[in-house]
């Protein structure tokens, strides 16, 4: 493990208190939990191999070890998403919120897509979800994960929050999982340790307020804003919430939690509003801070057109239907060859033309069958680069392998 910056340890020890901080430090000596969230549309029967439930998420499961997800075609079909367990707390929040009548939702900082795919699974089917990412490369990763998740009424945009404000879009619920100094990811990703500095903390809390300022203008009266970070300090967390309460007509919404989840509340002296902080070594996951706020006014006062995305750069439009091509089942070796963007030879009884190739009944994508071979129509930018393929597919989710070198998950 890289050495923690002294400025971080001095501040965080005082913030958490000695006993809590020592438990946090001991967590660096333990394996980081591995967790996945199943796709309710696709992952039928996978609960049996998934493992222990994540208690605050209906479809979340811990794995005993970390497999190489690249070697599992079901990962690439969107049967499950590899997501850090604390981030799944969003599911418990949504379960306690009145989202039944939501018409539109915006996730402003959505890449790589963990919270967005969770949102899409939990929201009413008729609700339109806009998942936005300002950085083009990250937006492409987001679009890939959203398309693989496979839900309708889900649009991916590559814009800034101010572009949404200028477009006068309005939403009933907004998620601001804002860029942060990343203190909660130190145990999981040493790069975040090297990138941390007090100056970066200062830049982050100011950027976070800019994002919230634009988001608040996009929120309908009576709407809900969920604010979250993956950091510990109060400047990016409680002090930002206190600023929102003073700046806007807002109130904090209480979310009921269970004592055994070991979620920590406010660490800012004099601030007693309900907030939720996950700390490694105390709660079973990485670092997360979350707070839920309601905008004043009544939900009946909706403004603007929630479905008008014409002014935004859409890179993955909403899909409300999937072409009904003939389907053919692939073996494990064929499925991996398809994911490597290789041509296939299909069974002689497969019809000519465009067909959907599947693995264990789940569509991987399309191919053009010309008889002697089938041309691979899997997006080239999604192809996996691994050359080694395991011979025993059944053992993949039970084996420990290096971090996946393909696919895009987490958060």
C-alpha positions, 0 to 999 in steps of 0.5 A: 500500500502507498503511504497515506499523506500525513495531511490526510491522516492528521485530519481524518484521525481527528475527524473520525476519532481515534478508535474509528480511525484505527479500525479504518487503518486495519481495513488496509490489511484485509481483502477488499470486498467483491460484490456484484448486482444482478440485473432483474431482467436477465440474471434469473437463477444466478442468486445460487452462485452469487453468495452473501446478500448485500443487506441494503440492496435487493439485487446485490451480492458479495462474492467470496473471491474476485474472479476475472469477469472478462472470461464470463460472457454473462458479464458482457451480456449485462446479467450483472454489474460489478459494483462496490457494495457501499454504492449500492446503498442507493437502492435502499434510498430509492426503496424509501422514496416516493418514485412511483410517479417519477416522469424523468430522472437525471444522473449528472455524473454517471460514468461508468454506470453503476448507479445509473443502471441501479437507478434504471432497474429501480425506477418505473418503466415509463420513467425517462432516465438521462445518464450524463457524463461530461468527459467523452471517453467516460461517456462512451464507457457509460453508453456501453454499460447502459446498452448492455444493461438493456432497459428502455427509456434510458438516454446517455448524454455527453454534456455539462450540467450547465447544458441541462440547465440551459436546455431547461430540462426538468426532472423529478429526481436528480442524482449528483454523484459528484467528482471528489477527492476519492478518499473512500477509494484509497484501500481499493485504488492506490492511484487515488492516494497519489492524486490526493492533496489538500489543494484537490479537496479545495478544488473539489468542493467548489466544483461540487457546488457548481454542479449542484447549482445547475442541478438544482435549477433542473429539479422540479418543485417537490423533487428529490436531489441525492448527493453523494461522494466517495470521500470522507472529509466534511468540506465535500460532504456535510459542509456542502449539505449545510451550504445547500440548506442555506442557499436553497429552499431545501430540507434533508430527507431521513432514510431509515437504516439498520444498526447492524449496517454500521453506517456512520452519521454526521462527523461535523460538529453542530451538524445533526441532519441525517447523512450516511457515511460508509467507512472501510473497516466499519461498514462492509464496503469502500468509502461513501457519503450520501444525503437526500434533499427535497426541494420546496414546493409541490410536485404538481408545479412541473416546468419545461419538457422533461423529454426534450433532449434536443439541445444535448449531445446524445450518444446513446438514445432511448431504446423501446424495442429490440429487433426480433432476429432469429437467435442461435446459441453459442458454446463457451468457446464460440462466445469468447471468440465472438467477444474477441470480434472474431468470425464464427462458423454457425450450425448449418440449420441457422438461417442466413442473414442477421442473427442474434447470438446468445450464451445461455439464452442471453443475447451477446449481439448480432452476426451476419450469417453468410453460410460459410461463416458469420461476420461478427457485428459486435462493436469493435470498441467493446471487444476484449483483448485477452488471448487466454481462454479458460477451459472450465467455464463453470469454475470462473465465478469461483476462481480468483484472478487478476482485476478484469482487463475488459468491460467497465464496472464499479461505482 
